Amino acid sequence: MSQSPFTPKNYAWTPVQDALIAEMWNAGRNAPEILEALDDPQISLAMVKYRKDVLGLPKRNAERFEWTEKRIEALRFMWKDPDLTMVAIMEKIGCSRNNLASMVDRLGLPDRRKKASWILNQPKAPPAIFASGPIPLPQRKTATAPPDIEAWQQRQQASRERLEADGGNCVQYAYGGPRG
């Protein structure tokens, strides 16, 4: 099981480790070099950077990551390995995620995300369908037919005549009508 790059809450830093971090930082070493000197598989690069801040070590003004030819070649080599994650690559090179992503974009390296199988297995439409231009959509009804007013009036008259023939009670109600 691989270690998480984040700081475990229960990791106990020793005074010897703190002294080594402070000494190397003040000597001008960077976090990946300090991580390598600590030589502990439970410690990640993020933990070293966090511990440096906890110890109150001063920030460096010229602490800008520079891409050298050696680092670019290492990136190209590691990018081909599908088992290495971006976090693993950035820890080995010693840069941030944004630095890595921007260099990958500048170098034009291929996308490492796996495409979903349903995208790859979708049948392709034959180009003959689209040769004549866009496919016309079915037309919707926009206007309704005008109501037949005469038929409606005849139905109303027939129901009035039925009501009068029944003596004022509506035949659709079981006990007379709505008025009782």
Order of alpha helices (4+ residues) and beta strands (2+ residues): alpha-alpha-alpha-alpha-alpha-alpha-alpha-alpha
